[in-house]
Amino acid sequence: MIRNVWSLPSGQSLFLTQDGPVVMQGEPLVTGAVDVPAFDQEALITALRVDQAGESTFPEFLGAAWRAGVVRYDVDLEARTVAYQGCNGEQYIEAYPAVTVA
């Protein structure tokens, strides 16, 4: 896998692999017409730290990211970054160190 692009609130995940793209339709976070929350970088970082500490489930993280105004996030496994995006061009990028498994 090279990249993984999540679309919120639809819960859709697009996997870009060397063998071709694959889409997975997850559980939507909302139904019908709803207002998109304003992008709140502090709330997003809080949601990330809670998730990274193992104190939330993945669905809980997705809900918290949506409430923080994230409409899409792009995991670049080669660059080791995740770009979280709001609907008005806002963006927060988090980089992750390389991990060596013995």
N, C-alpha and C positions, 0 to 999 in steps of 0.2 A: 504494500500500500504506500502510495506517495503522498496523497492528501485525503482529508476527510472534511467535507463541507456540510455543516448543519444549518438548516433553515428553521427558524423559530417564528411563529409558534406552531407551525405545521408538524414539527417533529420529524421532518424528512432529513435523511442523511445520505449524502452522495460520496461514495468511496471511489477514488481515482487510483487505479492500480496499473501495474505494468501490463497486465492481461486485459485491461479495458475497464470502463466505468461500471459500477453497480450502484443501484439506488435501493434504499431501505425506507419504507414508510413506517415511522413509529407512531405512537399515540399523540394526537394533537394536544396542545396545551390549552387551546380555547376553541370554541365553535361560534359560528355566526360572525357578525360584524362587531368588533371591539376596538376601542382606542388603543393605540400603541403607546406604551409607557415611554416617558422621556429617558434619554440615555443618562445613566447615573454611574459614573466610573467608580466611585467609592463603594456603592452597593454591589457592583460587579466584583470588585476586588474582595469584598467581604465574602461573597458567595464562593469565589474561587478558594479562598483560604479555608473556609468551612469544609468545602469538598475535599481539598487537599489533605486536611487533617482527618479525613474519614468520618466526618460528623454529619454527612448527608448522603442520601442515595442519589444515583444519577438523575432520576426523574425530579427529585427535589432541587438538584443543581440547575437543571434546565428551567424549572419554574422560577427560580431565583434570578437566573440570567435574563429571562423574559421580563420579569418585573423590574430589572435594572435597565431595560430598554434595548436589550440585544435582540436583533432580528436575524442575525446570521453570525456564525463563526467558522473560521477556516483554519484547520489544523494542517500545517505544513511539516511533514515528518522529516523531510530532508533538511530544512532550515531550522527545525526544532523550535517553531514558533506557533502560537495560536493568536489569530487576529479576531477580536470580538468587535462587531459592527452594529451601529445604530442606524435608523432609517434616514437620518439626515447627514450621513457621511462621518459621523463620529466613529472613533476607533480606539481601541486599547489593545496593544500587542504585548504578549508575555512570551519571553524566551525561556527555554528549558535546557539545562546542561545535558551533555551526552552521558549515557550510562553504559558502563562496561559490565557485562555479566560474566562471571568467572566460570 
